[in-house]
Every structure is written in C-alpha cells, then in structure tokens.
C-alpha cells in the first residue's frame, strides 16, 4: 500500500511540475505576442486620435474661413453704406448744417480747448485753431 501512495504522490508531483513547465512555456511565448498586440493597439489608437485631431483642425479652419468671408461681406456692406451716406451728404447738406454738426460734436472733446470766433451768422468758423499752452515756470 505504501508503494501505491508513493506512485500516486509521484504522479501528482510530476503532473504539477509538467503543469508548471507548460505555464512557463505559455508565458514565454504569450508575453511577447501580447506585448506586440498591445503596441499595435496603442499605435492604432494614436493614429485614430491623430486623424480625429486633424479633422477637428480642418473643421476649425473651415469655420474661420467662413467667418472671415462673412466679416469681409459685412465690411463691404458698411463701406457701401458709408459711400451712400457721403453721397447724400455731399448732395444735400448745407454748410450751416455741417457747422451745426461740428458744434454738437464738440461736446465729446473733454480736454480740448476750442476758441469760437463770432461771425455775422453767429456760427463758429470751423478752422479755428487751438491756443498753445505756455509752460509755467515755478
């Protein structure tokens, strides 16, 4: 009976050793294959990310181009409006009204000194100069 126990124990030990050798062989073959597969998947993920970033940059560039085109069209329309306003002003505004607009605009000049010279129509002369400031000596 002792012999059968030794044989069973030996078979068990041999089985465990063979199982360990098989596990080591699988790991020796499997780990390099896994590392290659993992690197390939990582490369594919980076490639997809780069393609997505490129698509995003292309879409941003298209949006910027469209915005610039719209801004250019707006500038053209503003220029057309300004040209039309100038055409209207040149044809219909009187010198007296232009002087009135100039006087009204003087309220925006907070720190400027303007000298008004009275004329026969009590309108200022538009070409009036400013009085130069004389430095004070202390």
N, CA, C and O atoms as a MOPAC input file, in Angstrom:
PM7 MOZYME 1SCF
protein

 N      0.81000 1    -1.18000 1     0.00000 1
 C      0.00000 1     0.00000 1     0.00000 1
 C      0.86100 1     1.25500 1     0.00000 1
 O      0.51500 1     2.29000 1    -0.57000 1
 N      1.92300 1     1.12000 1     0.62300 1
 C      2.85400 1     2.23900 1     0.68400 1
 C      3.39300 1     2.56200 1    -0.70400 1
 O      3.65400 1     3.71900 1    -1.03200 1
 N      3.54900 1     1.55600 1    -1.48000 1
 C      4.05200 1     1.72600 1    -2.83100 1
 C      3.03300 1     2.45200 1    -3.71000 1
 O      3.40800 1     3.28300 1    -4.53600 1
 N      1.75900 1     2.14300 1    -3.53700 1
 C      0.73400 1     2.82100 1    -4.33700 1
 C      0.59700 1     4.29200 1    -3.94000 1
 O      0.29600 1     5.13000 1    -4.79000 1
 N      0.81300 1     4.61800 1    -2.66700 1
 C      0.75800 1     6.01900 1    -2.22500 1
 C      1.93700 1     6.77000 1    -2.81700 1
 O      1.78100 1     7.90900 1    -3.25800 1
 N      3.10200 1     6.16100 1    -2.83500 1
 C      4.27400 1     6.80800 1    -3.41800 1
 C      4.08500 1     7.01500 1    -4.91500 1
 O      4.48700 1     8.04800 1    -5.45100 1
 N      3.48800 1     6.06000 1    -5.58200 1
 C      3.26200 1     6.18400 1    -7.01100 1
 C      2.25600 1     7.29500 1    -7.28300 1
 O      2.44800 1     8.07900 1    -8.21200 1
 N      1.20000 1     7.38000 1    -6.50300 1
 C      0.19300 1     8.42700 1    -6.68900 1
 C      0.79800 1     9.79700 1    -6.37700 1
 O      0.52400 1    10.77100 1    -7.07700 1
 N      1.61600 1     9.87300 1    -5.33300 1
 C      2.24600 1    11.14400 1    -4.98100 1
 C      3.24800 1    11.54800 1    -6.04300 1
 O      3.36900 1    12.73000 1    -6.36500 1
 N      3.96800 1    10.58100 1    -6.59000 1
 C      4.92900 1    10.88200 1    -7.63800 1
 C      4.21200 1    11.35100 1    -8.89200 1
 O      4.65300 1    12.29300 1    -9.55000 1
 N      3.11300 1    10.69900 1    -9.22300 1
 C      2.33500 1    11.12100 1   -10.39400 1
 C      1.79600 1    12.53900 1   -10.18700 1
 O      1.78800 1    13.33600 1   -11.12500 1
 N      1.35300 1    12.85700 1    -8.99000 1
 C      0.84100 1    14.19500 1    -8.69700 1
 C      1.93000 1    15.25000 1    -8.81100 1
 O      1.71300 1    16.33300 1    -9.35400 1
 N      3.10700 1    14.91300 1    -8.28600 1
 C      4.22800 1    15.86000 1    -8.34700 1
 C      4.67200 1    16.05100 1    -9.78900 1
 O      4.94500 1    17.17400 1   -10.21200 1
 N      4.74500 1    14.96500 1   -10.54200 1
 C      5.13100 1    15.05100 1   -11.95100 1
 C      4.10000 1    15.88500 1   -12.70900 1
 O      4.45400 1    16.71200 1   -13.54900 1
 N      2.82000 1    15.65900 1   -12.40100 1
 C      1.76600 1    16.43800 1   -13.07200 1
 C      1.90000 1    17.93200 1   -12.75500 1
 O      1.77000 1    18.76600 1   -13.65100 1
 N      2.15300 1    18.26900 1   -11.51100 1
 C      2.29800 1    19.67400 1   -11.11000 1
 C      3.53600 1    20.28000 1   -11.76000 1
 O      3.49300 1    21.42800 1   -12.20300 1
 N      4.63700 1    19.53600 1   -11.82700 1
 C      5.85900 1    20.04000 1   -12.45700 1
 C      5.62000 1    20.25500 1   -13.94400 1
 O      6.00800 1    21.28700 1   -14.49100 1
 N      4.98100 1    19.28200 1   -14.60700 1
 C      4.67400 1    19.43800 1   -16.03700 1
 C      3.73000 1    20.62200 1   -16.26900 1
 O      3.88700 1    21.36700 1   -17.23600 1
 N      2.76400 1    20.78700 1   -15.39000 1
 C      1.84400 1    21.92500 1   -15.49400 1
 C      2.60500 1    23.24000 1   -15.32300 1
 O      2.31700 1    24.20500 1   -16.03200 1
 N      3.55600 1    23.30000 1   -14.41300 1
 C      4.38300 1    24.49500 1   -14.21600 1
 C      5.24300 1    24.78500 1   -15.43300 1
 O      5.36400 1    25.93500 1   -15.85400 1
 N      5.84900 1    23.72900 1   -16.00700 1
 C      6.67700 1    23.90300 1   -17.20800 1
 C      5.81800 1    24.39500 1   -18.36100 1
 O      6.22900 1    25.27100 1   -19.12200 1
 N      4.61900 1    23.82800 1   -18.48800 1
 C      3.69300 1    24.26200 1   -19.54400 1
 C      3.29800 1    25.73300 1   -19.34800 1
 O      3.23100 1    26.49000 1   -20.31600 1
 N      3.03800 1    26.13600 1   -18.10900 1
 C      2.67700 1    27.53100 1   -17.82500 1
 C      3.83200 1    28.46700 1   -18.17300 1
 O      3.61700 1    29.53600 1   -18.74500 1
 N      5.05000 1    28.07000 1   -17.83000 1
 C      6.21700 1    28.89400 1   -18.15000 1
 C      6.39000 1    28.99100 1   -19.65900 1
 O      6.69300 1    30.06500 1   -20.17600 1
 N      6.20000 1    27.87800 1   -20.37600 1
 C      6.32900 1    27.88800 1   -21.84200 1
 C      5.26800 1    28.78700 1   -22.47100 1
 O      5.55900 1    29.53700 1   -23.40200 1
 N      4.04800 1    28.71100 1   -21.96700 1
 C      2.97300 1    29.57300 1   -22.49100 1
 C      3.30300 1    31.03400 1   -22.23100 1
 O      3.12100 1    31.87700 1   -23.10900 1
 N      3.78500 1    31.33900 1   -21.03900 1
 C      4.14500 1    32.72400 1   -20.71800 1
 C      5.31400 1    33.20600 1   -21.57600 1
 O      5.33700 1    34.35700 1   -22.01200 1
 N      6.27800 1    32.32400 1   -21.81300 1
 C      7.43400 1    32.72600 1   -22.63200 1
 C      7.00700 1    33.03500 1   -24.06300 1
 O      7.56500 1    33.92900 1   -24.70000 1
 N      6.04300 1    32.31700 1   -24.55700 1
 C      5.55100 1    32.56800 1   -25.90900 1
 C      4.47800 1    33.66300 1   -25.90700 1
 O      4.44000 1    34.50600 1   -26.80300 1
 N      3.62000 1    33.64100 1   -24.90600 1
 C      2.46600 1    34.54100 1   -24.87100 1
 C      2.80100 1    35.98400 1   -24.55600 1
 O      2.19800 1    36.88900 1   -25.13200 1
 N      3.74300 1    36.22800 1   -23.66100 1
 C      4.06400 1    37.61200 1   -23.28400 1
 C      4.60700 1    38.43300 1   -24.45200 1
 O      4.15700 1    39.56400 1   -24.63700 1
 N      5.53800 1    37.93200 1   -25.24100 1
 C      5.97800 1    38.73400 1   -26.38800 1
 C      4.85000 1    38.98800 1   -27.38900 1
 O      4.74200 1    40.08100 1   -27.94600 1
 N      4.01500 1    37.98000 1   -27.61300 1
 C      2.88200 1    38.16600 1   -28.52700 1
 C      1.93400 1    39.21900 1   -27.96300 1
 O      1.44300 1    40.07500 1   -28.69900 1
 N      1.67700 1    39.15600 1   -26.64800 1
 C      0.80300 1    40.14500 1   -26.01600 1
 C      1.40900 1    41.54300 1   -26.10900 1
 O      0.69300 1    42.50700 1   -26.38200 1
 N      2.70600 1    41.66600 1   -25.88900 1
 C      3.36000 1    42.97600 1   -25.96800 1
 C      3.27000 1    43.54600 1   -27.37800 1
 O      3.05100 1    44.74500 1   -27.55000 1
 N      3.43800 1    42.69500 1   -28.38700 1
 C      3.30900 1    43.15300 1   -29.77100 1
 C      1.87600 1    43.59800 1   -30.04100 1
 O      1.65400 1    44.64400 1   -30.65000 1
 N      0.91100 1    42.81500 1   -29.59300 1
 C     -0.50100 1    43.15700 1   -29.79100 1
 C     -0.84800 1    44.46900 1   -29.08200 1
 O     -1.54200 1    45.32100 1   -29.63700 1
 N     -0.35600 1    44.61900 1   -27.84800 1
 C     -0.62600 1    45.84400 1   -27.08800 1
 C     -0.01100 1    47.06100 1   -27.78000 1
 O     -0.65300 1    48.11000 1   -27.85000 1
 N      1.21100 1    46.94700 1   -28.29200 1
 C      1.85700 1    48.05200 1   -29.01000 1
 C      1.08900 1    48.37400 1   -30.28900 1
 O      0.94300 1    49.54200 1   -30.65200 1
 N      0.59900 1    47.33900 1   -30.97100 1
 C     -0.18100 1    47.56300 1   -32.19300 1
 C     -1.47900 1    48.29900 1   -31.87900 1
 O     -1.85200 1    49.22800 1   -32.59600 1
 N     -2.16100 1    47.90100 1   -30.82900 1
 C     -3.40900 1    48.56300 1   -30.43800 1
 C     -3.14300 1    50.00700 1   -30.00000 1
 O     -3.92600 1    50.90800 1   -30.29900 1
 N     -2.04300 1    50.21200 1   -29.29700 1
 C     -1.67900 1    51.56600 1   -28.87600 1
 C     -1.38900 1    52.44200 1   -30.08900 1
 O     -1.80500 1    53.59900 1   -30.14200 1
 N     -0.67000 1    51.87900 1   -31.06900 1
 C     -0.38200 1    52.62700 1   -32.29700 1
 C     -1.64900 1    52.96600 1   -33.06200 1
 O     -1.79400 1    54.07600 1   -33.57500 1
 N     -2.57900 1    51.99600 1   -33.14000 1
 C     -3.84900 1    52.25300 1   -33.83400 1
 C     -4.64100 1    53.34500 1   -33.12100 1
 O     -5.24200 1    54.20500 1   -33.76500 1
 N     -4.63800 1    53.30700 1   -31.78900 1
 C     -5.35800 1    54.32900 1   -31.02500 1
 C     -4.74200 1    55.70900 1   -31.25500 1
 O     -5.46700 1    56.69100 1   -31.41700 1
 N     -3.42000 1    55.78700 1   -31.27100 1
 C     -2.75300 1    57.07000 1   -31.52300 1
 C     -3.04000 1    57.56800 1   -32.93300 1
 O     -3.24700 1    58.76300 1   -33.14400 1
 N     -3.05400 1    56.64800 1   -33.90200 1
 C     -3.36000 1    57.02600 1   -35.28100 1
 C     -4.77900 1    57.57300 1   -35.38700 1
 O     -5.00700 1    58.59400 1   -36.03500 1
 N     -5.72900 1    56.89800 1   -34.75400 1
 C     -7.11500 1    57.37000 1   -34.79100 1
 C     -7.24000 1    58.73000 1   -34.10600 1
 O     -7.97900 1    59.59600 1   -34.57300 1
 N     -6.51900 1    58.91700 1   -32.99900 1
 C     -6.54900 1    60.20400 1   -32.29800 1
 C     -5.96400 1    61.30300 1   -33.17400 1
 O     -6.50500 1    62.40800 1   -33.22900 1
 N     -4.86300 1    61.00700 1   -33.86100 1
 C     -4.24500 1    61.99800 1   -34.74900 1
 C     -5.17700 1    62.34200 1   -35.90700 1
 O     -5.28700 1    63.50700 1   -36.29000 1
 N     -5.84900 1    61.33500 1   -36.46700 1
 C     -6.80300 1    61.59900 1   -37.54800 1
 C     -7.95700 1    62.46000 1   -37.05100 1
 O     -8.39900 1    63.37100 1   -37.75000 1
 N     -8.44300 1    62.17600 1   -35.85200 1
 C     -9.53800 1    62.96500 1   -35.28600 1
 C     -9.08600 1    64.40400 1   -35.04100 1
 O     -9.82900 1    65.34200 1   -35.33000 1
 N     -7.88000 1    64.58400 1   -34.51500 1
 C     -7.36200 1    65.93800 1   -34.29100 1
 C     -7.20900 1    66.68900 1   -35.61000 1
 O     -7.48700 1    67.88600 1   -35.68300 1
 N     -6.76700 1    65.98400 1   -36.65000 1
 C     -6.61900 1    66.61400 1   -37.96500 1
 C     -7.98100 1    67.04500 1   -38.50100 1
 O     -8.11500 1    68.13800 1   -39.05000 1
 N     -8.98800 1    66.19100 1   -38.34400 1
 C    -10.33800 1    66.54000 1   -38.80000 1
 C    -10.87100 1    67.75100 1   -38.03800 1
 O    -11.51900 1    68.62300 1   -38.61700 1
 N    -10.59500 1    67.79500 1   -36.74300 1
 C    -11.04700 1    68.93400 1   -35.93600 1
 C    -10.37500 1    70.21500 1   -36.41200 1
 O    -11.03200 1    71.24800 1   -36.54200 1
 N     -9.06300 1    70.15500 1   -36.67400 1
 C     -8.35000 1    71.34700 1   -37.14800 1
 C     -8.86500 1    71.79000 1   -38.50800 1
 O     -8.97100 1    72.98800 1   -38.77100 1
 N     -9.18600 1    70.83200 1   -39.37800 1
 C     -9.73000 1    71.17900 1   -40.69500 1
 C    -11.07700 1    71.86900 1   -40.53500 1
 O    -11.34000 1    72.87100 1   -41.19900 1
 N    -11.93100 1    71.34700 1   -39.66400 1
 C    -13.24400 1    71.96200 1   -39.44000 1
 C    -13.09600 1    73.35600 1   -38.83300 1
 O    -13.83500 1    74.27100 1   -39.19700 1
 N    -12.15100 1    73.52400 1   -37.91500 1
 C    -11.91500 1    74.85000 1   -37.33500 1
 C    -11.43400 1    75.82200 1   -38.40400 1
 O    -11.85400 1    76.97900 1   -38.43000 1
 N    -10.55500 1    75.35600 1   -39.28200 1
 C    -10.05900 1    76.22200 1   -40.35800 1
 C    -11.19400 1    76.60100 1   -41.30000 1
 O    -11.27200 1    77.74500 1   -41.74800 1
 N    -12.07800 1    75.64500 1   -41.60600 1
 C    -13.23000 1    75.95500 1   -42.46300 1
 C    -14.13800 1    76.97800 1   -41.78800 1
 O    -14.62900 1    77.90100 1   -42.43800 1
 N    -14.35800 1    76.81400 1   -40.49200 1
 C    -15.20400 1    77.76600 1   -39.76400 1
 C    -14.56400 1    79.15000 1   -39.74600 1
 O    -15.25600 1    80.15300 1   -39.91600 1
 N    -13.24800 1    79.21300 1   -39.54200 1
 C    -12.55000 1    80.50600 1   -39.55600 1
 C    -12.63400 1    81.15300 1   -40.93000 1
 O    -12.82600 1    82.36400 1   -41.03600 1
 N    -12.49100 1    80.34700 1   -41.98600 1
 C    -12.59100 1    80.87300 1   -43.34400 1
 C    -13.98400 1    81.43600 1   -43.59000 1
 O    -14.13000 1    82.52200 1   -44.15100 1
 N    -14.99600 1    80.70300 1   -43.17300 1
 C    -16.37600 1    81.16600 1   -43.35200 1
 C    -16.61300 1    82.45900 1   -42.57000 1
 O    -17.26700 1    83.37600 1   -43.06600 1
 N    -16.07900 1    82.53000 1   -41.34400 1
 C    -16.23200 1    83.74300 1   -40.53800 1
 C    -15.53500 1    84.92500 1   -41.20100 1
 O    -16.07100 1    86.03300 1   -41.21900 1
 N    -14.34900 1    84.69400 1   -41.74300 1
 C    -13.62500 1    85.77500 1   -42.42100 1
 C    -14.37600 1    86.23800 1   -43.66400 1
 O    -14.41600 1    87.43200 1   -43.95900 1
 N    -14.96900 1    85.29700 1   -44.39100 1
 C    -15.75900 1    85.68000 1   -45.56700 1
 C    -16.94800 1    86.53800 1   -45.15100 1
 O    -17.25300 1    87.54200 1   -45.79400 1
 N    -17.62200 1    86.13700 1   -44.06700 1
 C    -18.76900 1    86.91600 1   -43.59100 1
 C    -18.32200 1    88.28500 1   -43.08500 1
 O    -19.00800 1    89.28300 1   -43.31100 1
 N    -17.17700 1    88.34100 1   -42.40300 1
 C    -16.65600 1    89.63500 1   -41.94900 1
 C    -16.32100 1    90.53100 1   -43.13400 1
 O    -16.57100 1    91.73600 1   -43.09800 1
 N    -15.75300 1    89.94100 1   -44.18600 1
 C    -15.42900 1    90.72500 1   -45.38000 1
 C    -16.70300 1    91.25200 1   -46.03300 1
 O    -16.74600 1    92.40100 1   -46.47300 1
 N    -17.74200 1    90.41500 1   -46.09800 1
 C    -19.01200 1    90.87200 1   -46.66400 1
 C    -19.60700 1    91.99300 1   -45.82200 1
 O    -20.16300 1    92.95000 1   -46.36100 1
 N    -19.49100 1    91.87500 1   -44.49700 1
 C    -20.00200 1    92.93200 1   -43.62200 1
 C    -19.23700 1    94.22900 1   -43.84400 1
 O    -19.83500 1    95.30500 1   -43.87600 1
 N    -17.91900 1    94.13600 1   -43.99700 1
 C    -17.11200 1    95.33300 1   -44.26700 1
 C    -17.51700 1    95.97200 1   -45.59200 1
 O    -17.58300 1    97.19700 1   -45.69500 1
 N    -17.78600 1    95.15700 1   -46.59500 1
 C    -18.21500 1    95.68400 1   -47.89600 1
 C    -19.53900 1    96.41400 1   -47.74500 1
 O    -19.72000 1    97.49800 1   -48.29800 1
 N    -20.46900 1    95.82300 1   -46.99600 1
 C    -21.76700 1    96.47300 1   -46.79500 1
 C    -21.61100 1    97.77500 1   -46.01400 1
 O    -22.27500 1    98.76400 1   -46.32400 1
 N    -20.73500 1    97.78500 1   -44.99600 1
 C    -20.50000 1    99.02800 1   -44.25000 1
 C    -19.90400 1   100.09500 1   -45.15800 1
 O    -20.28700 1   101.26300 1   -45.08900 1
 N    -18.96900 1    99.69200 1   -46.00700 1
 C    -18.35500 1   100.65100 1   -46.92900 1
 C    -19.38700 1   101.19000 1   -47.90900 1
 O    -19.38300 1   102.37900 1   -48.22800 1
 N    -20.27700 1   100.31300 1   -48.39200 1
 C    -21.33800 1   100.77500 1   -49.29600 1
 C    -22.24000 1   101.77300 1   -48.58300 1
 O    -22.62200 1   102.79200 1   -49.15900 1
 N    -22.58300 1   101.48200 1   -47.32700 1
 C    -23.42100 1   102.40000 1   -46.55700 1
 C    -22.73400 1   103.73500 1   -46.33200 1
 O    -23.35900 1   104.78900 1   -46.44600 1
 N    -21.43900 1   103.69000 1   -46.01100 1
 C    -20.69500 1   104.93400 1   -45.80200 1
 C    -20.60600 1   105.72400 1   -47.09900 1
 O    -20.73600 1   106.94800 1   -47.09200 1
 N    -20.38500 1   105.03300 1   -48.21100 1
 C    -20.31000 1   105.72500 1   -49.50300 1
 C    -21.64900 1   106.36500 1   -49.84400 1
 O    -21.69400 1   107.48300 1   -50.35600 1
 N    -22.73000 1   105.66400 1   -49.56400 1
 C    -24.06600 1   106.22200 1   -49.82400 1
 C    -24.32000 1   107.43100 1   -48.92700 1
 O    -24.87500 1   108.43400 1   -49.37600 1
 N    -23.91000 1   107.33700 1   -47.64800 1
 C    -24.09000 1   108.46400 1   -46.73600 1
 C    -23.28500 1   109.67100 1   -47.20500 1
 O    -23.77300 1   110.80000 1   -47.15400 1
 N    -22.06600 1   109.44300 1   -47.65600 1
 C    -21.24400 1   110.54900 1   -48.15500 1
 C    -21.87300 1   111.15100 1   -49.40000 1
 O    -21.88100 1   112.37100 1   -49.56600 1
 N    -22.39700 1   110.30600 1   -50.27100 1
 C    -23.04700 1   110.80800 1   -51.48800 1
 C    -24.24900 1   111.67700 1   -51.12200 1
 O    -24.46300 1   112.73300 1   -51.71700 1
 N    -25.03000 1   111.22900 1   -50.14200 1
 C    -26.19600 1   112.01300 1   -49.71700 1
 C    -25.75000 1   113.32200 1   -49.07700 1
 O    -26.30700 1   114.37900 1   -49.37400 1
 N    -24.74700 1   113.25800 1   -48.20100 1
 C    -24.27300 1   114.46500 1   -47.52400 1
 C    -23.70600 1   115.46900 1   -48.51300 1
 O    -23.96300 1   116.66600 1   -48.39300 1
 N    -22.94600 1   115.00200 1   -49.48200 1
 C    -22.35400 1   115.92000 1   -50.45200 1
 C    -23.41000 1   116.57900 1   -51.32000 1
 O    -23.21000 1   117.69600 1   -51.79900 1
 N    -24.50600 1   115.91700 1   -51.52400 1
 C    -25.52000 1   116.48100 1   -52.40300 1
 C    -26.53600 1   117.35100 1   -51.70200 1
 O    -27.12100 1   118.23100 1   -52.33300 1
 N    -26.77200 1   117.13100 1   -50.39000 1
 C    -27.90800 1   117.81800 1   -49.79200 1
 C    -27.61700 1   118.59000 1   -48.51300 1
 O    -28.45600 1   119.39200 1   -48.10500 1
 N    -26.48900 1   118.39700 1   -47.86400 1
 C    -26.22900 1   119.10200 1   -46.61500 1
 C    -25.68400 1   120.49500 1   -46.89600 1
 O    -24.81900 1   120.69700 1   -47.74800 1
 N    -26.21700 1   121.42700 1   -46.15700 1
 C    -25.76800 1   122.81400 1   -46.31200 1
 C    -24.56800 1   123.05300 1   -45.40400 1
 O    -24.38200 1   122.33100 1   -44.42500 1
 N    -23.75800 1   124.05000 1   -45.71500 1
 C    -22.62500 1   124.37400 1   -44.83800 1
 C    -23.07200 1   124.72600 1   -43.42400 1
 O    -22.37000 1   124.41600 1   -42.46200 1
 N    -24.22100 1   125.36400 1   -43.28500 1
 C    -24.70500 1   125.72100 1   -41.95000 1
 C    -25.00100 1   124.46200 1   -41.13300 1
 O    -24.68100 1   124.41200 1   -39.94500 1
 N    -25.60600 1   123.44900 1   -41.74900 1
 C    -25.91200 1   122.21300 1   -41.03200 1
 C    -24.62800 1   121.46500 1   -40.67200 1
 O    -24.53700 1   120.87600 1   -39.59400 1
 N    -23.65900 1   121.48400 1   -41.54400 1
 C    -22.37500 1   120.84300 1   -41.25600 1
 C    -21.70300 1   121.53300 1   -40.07700 1
 O    -21.12300 1   120.86400 1   -39.22300 1
 N    -21.77200 1   122.85900 1   -40.01600 1
 C    -21.21100 1   123.58200 1   -38.88000 1
 C    -21.97000 1   123.23900 1   -37.60000 1
 O    -21.36600 1   123.09700 1   -36.53600 1
 N    -23.29200 1   123.10600 1   -37.70200 1
 C    -24.09400 1   122.72300 1   -36.53500 1
 C    -23.65200 1   121.34500 1   -36.01700 1
 O    -23.49100 1   121.16000 1   -34.81000 1
 N    -23.45900 1   120.39200 1   -36.91600 1
 C    -22.99800 1   119.05900 1   -36.51300 1
 C    -21.62300 1   119.13800 1   -35.85500 1
 O    -21.34700 1   118.41700 1   -34.89600 1
 N    -20.76900 1   120.00800 1   -36.36600 1
 C    -19.44000 1   120.15900 1   -35.79300 1
 C    -19.53200 1   120.70700 1   -34.37400 1
 O    -18.82700 1   120.23500 1   -33.48200 1
 N    -20.39100 1   121.69400 1   -34.15900 1
 C    -20.55400 1   122.27900 1   -32.82700 1
 C    -21.11200 1   121.22800 1   -31.87000 1
 O    -20.66100 1   121.13300 1   -30.72900 1
 N    -22.07200 1   120.45000 1   -32.31400 1
 C    -22.66100 1   119.40500 1   -31.47500 1
 C    -21.62500 1   118.34100 1   -31.09400 1
 O    -21.66900 1   117.79900 1   -29.99000 1
 N    -20.72200 1   118.05100 1   -31.98100 1
 C    -19.69400 1   117.04300 1   -31.74800 1
 C    -18.64500 1   117.54500 1   -30.76600 1
 O    -17.91300 1   116.72900 1   -30.20500 1
 N    -18.54100 1   118.81900 1   -30.53800 1
 C    -17.52700 1   119.36600 1   -29.64100 1
 C    -17.75700 1   118.95100 1   -28.19500 1
 O    -16.83700 1   119.01900 1   -27.38000 1
 N    -18.97500 1   118.52100 1   -27.86600 1
 C    -19.24200 1   118.04800 1   -26.50800 1
 C    -18.43900 1   116.80600 1   -26.15800 1
 O    -18.22400 1   116.52400 1   -24.97900 1
 N    -17.99900 1   116.06900 1   -27.14700 1
 C    -17.21000 1   114.86200 1   -26.90800 1
 C    -15.74800 1   115.17100 1   -26.61900 1
 O    -15.00600 1   114.28400 1   -26.19700 1
 N    -15.32400 1   116.39600 1   -26.83600 1
 C    -13.92800 1   116.77200 1   -26.62300 1
 C    -13.77000 1   117.30500 1   -25.20500 1
 O    -13.87200 1   118.51200 1   -24.98200 1
 N    -13.52500 1   116.42900 1   -24.25800 1
 C    -13.49100 1   116.81200 1   -22.84700 1
 C    -12.28900 1   117.67900 1   -22.49500 1
 O    -12.44400 1   118.69100 1   -21.81000 1
 N    -11.12000 1   117.31300 1   -22.93900 1
 C     -9.92100 1   118.02100 1   -22.51000 1
 C     -9.34900 1   118.92600 1   -23.59400 1
 O     -8.18500 1   119.31700 1   -23.51200 1
 N    -10.11200 1   119.25400 1   -24.56900 1
 C     -9.64800 1   120.09800 1   -25.67200 1
 C    -10.16200 1   121.52600 1   -25.45600 1
 O    -11.24800 1   121.73900 1   -24.91600 1
 N     -9.36400 1   122.48500 1   -25.88900 1
 C     -9.77200 1   123.88000 1   -25.82700 1
 C    -10.04300 1   124.36100 1   -27.24300 1
 O     -9.17600 1   124.28500 1   -28.11400 1
 N    -11.25200 1   124.85700 1   -27.46400 1
 C    -11.63600 1   125.35900 1   -28.78100 1
 C    -12.08100 1   126.80500 1   -28.60800 1
 O    -12.86700 1   127.12600 1   -27.71700 1
 N    -11.57300 1   127.65400 1   -29.45700 1
 C    -11.95100 1   129.06700 1   -29.41100 1
 C    -12.97200 1   129.31400 1   -30.51300 1
 O    -12.74200 1   128.98500 1   -31.67700 1
 N    -14.10600 1   129.90000 1   -30.12600 1
 C    -15.14300 1   130.23500 1   -31.09500 1
 C    -14.99800 1   131.70300 1   -31.47200 1
 O    -14.95200 1   132.57400 1   -30.60300 1
 N    -14.92800 1   131.96600 1   -32.74200 1
 C    -14.86300 1   133.34000 1   -33.23600 1
 C    -16.24500 1   133.67700 1   -33.78200 1
 O    -16.71600 1   133.02500 1   -34.71400 1
 N    -16.90100 1   134.68800 1   -33.21500 1
 C    -18.24700 1   135.01300 1   -33.70000 1
 C    -18.19300 1   135.56700 1   -35.12600 1
 O    -17.28200 1   136.30700 1   -35.49700 1
 N    -19.17700 1   135.18900 1   -35.88800 1
 C    -19.31300 1   135.68500 1   -37.26000 1
 C    -20.66000 1   136.35100 1   -37.38700 1
 O    -21.41900 1   136.43200 1   -36.42100 1
 N    -20.95300 1   136.82700 1   -38.57300 1
 C    -22.22100 1   137.53600 1   -38.75500 1
 C    -23.42900 1   136.62700 1   -38.57000 1
 O    -24.50700 1   137.12300 1   -38.24000 1
 N    -23.29500 1   135.30100 1   -38.77000 1
 C    -24.43000 1   134.39200 1   -38.58400 1
 C    -24.37500 1   133.68000 1   -37.24100 1
 O    -25.16200 1   132.76600 1   -36.99300 1
 N    -23.45500 1   134.08900 1   -36.37000 1
 C    -23.25000 1   133.50200 1   -35.04800 1
 C    -22.90600 1   132.00900 1   -35.10600 1
 O    -23.19100 1   131.27000 1   -34.16400 1
 N    -22.30000 1   131.57200 1   -36.20000 1
 C    -21.81100 1   130.20300 1   -36.32000 1
 C    -20.29200 1   130.23200 1   -36.22800 1
 O    -19.66600 1   131.16100 1   -36.73900 1
 N    -19.69400 1   129.24900 1   -35.59500 1
 C    -18.23400 1   129.26100 1   -35.46200 1
 C    -17.55500 1   128.97600 1   -36.79400 1
 O    -18.12100 1   128.34800 1   -37.68800 1
 N    -16.33500 1   129.45500 1   -36.89100 1
 C    -15.51000 1   129.14800 1   -38.05300 1
 C    -14.86500 1   127.78700 1   -37.78100 1
 O    -14.25000 1   127.58400 1   -36.73400 1
 N    -15.00700 1   126.87800 1   -38.71000 1
 C    -14.53600 1   125.51200 1   -38.47900 1
 C    -13.02600 1   125.40500 1   -38.41400 1
 O    -12.50600 1   124.44300 1   -37.84700 1
 N    -12.32600 1   126.33900 1   -38.96300 1
 C    -10.88100 1   126.25800 1   -38.99100 1
 C    -10.24100 1   126.93400 1   -37.78900 1
 O     -9.04800 1   127.23300 1   -37.83700 1
 N    -10.96700 1   127.18300 1   -36.73100 1
 C    -10.40400 1   127.85700 1   -35.55800 1
 C     -9.32500 1   126.98000 1   -34.93700 1
 O     -9.50300 1   125.77300 1   -34.77100 1
 N     -8.21800 1   127.60100 1   -34.60000 1
 C     -7.09400 1   126.85200 1   -34.03200 1
 C     -7.18600 1   126.77800 1   -32.52600 1
 O     -8.04100 1   127.41200 1   -31.90800 1
 N     -6.31400 1   126.01300 1   -31.95400 1
 C     -6.26900 1   125.88300 1   -30.50300 1
 C     -5.18000 1   126.81000 1   -29.96600 1
 O     -4.17400 1   127.05900 1   -30.63000 1
 N     -5.39700 1   127.30500 1   -28.77500 1
 C     -4.41700 1   128.16900 1   -28.13000 1
 C     -3.30700 1   127.27800 1   -27.58000 1
 O     -3.58400 1   126.35200 1   -26.81700 1
 N     -2.05600 1   127.54300 1   -27.95500 1
 C     -0.97600 1   126.70000 1   -27.41700 1
 C     -0.79800 1   126.95300 1   -25.92400 1
 O     -0.89300 1   128.09200 1   -25.46700 1
 N     -0.54800 1   125.91600 1   -25.18700 1
 C     -0.34200 1   126.01500 1   -23.74500 1
 C      1.08300 1   126.51000 1   -23.49300 1
 O      2.04200 1   125.95500 1   -24.02900 1
 N      1.21300 1   127.53800 1   -22.69000 1
 C      2.52400 1   128.07500 1   -22.33800 1
 C      2.94300 1   127.41500 1   -21.03500 1
 O      2.20000 1   127.45700 1   -20.05400 1
 N      4.12000 1   126.80600 1   -21.01100 1
 C      4.53800 1   126.14900 1   -19.76500 1
 C      4.76700 1   127.18700 1   -18.67700 1
 O      5.32400 1   128.25700 1   -18.92600 1
 N      4.33200 1   126.85900 1   -17.48100 1
 C      4.52100 1   127.78300 1   -16.35400 1
 C      5.82800 1   127.44200 1   -15.65200 1
 O      6.17100 1   126.27400 1   -15.46500 1
 N      6.54700 1   128.49200 1   -15.27000 1
 C      7.81900 1   128.30800 1   -14.57800 1
 C      7.61600 1   128.59400 1   -13.10500 1
 O      7.01700 1   129.60600 1   -12.74200 1
 N      8.10000 1   127.73100 1   -12.27500 1
 C      7.92600 1   127.90800 1   -10.82400 1
 C      9.22500 1   128.28900 1   -10.18200 1
 O      9.28000 1   128.48100 1    -8.96800 1

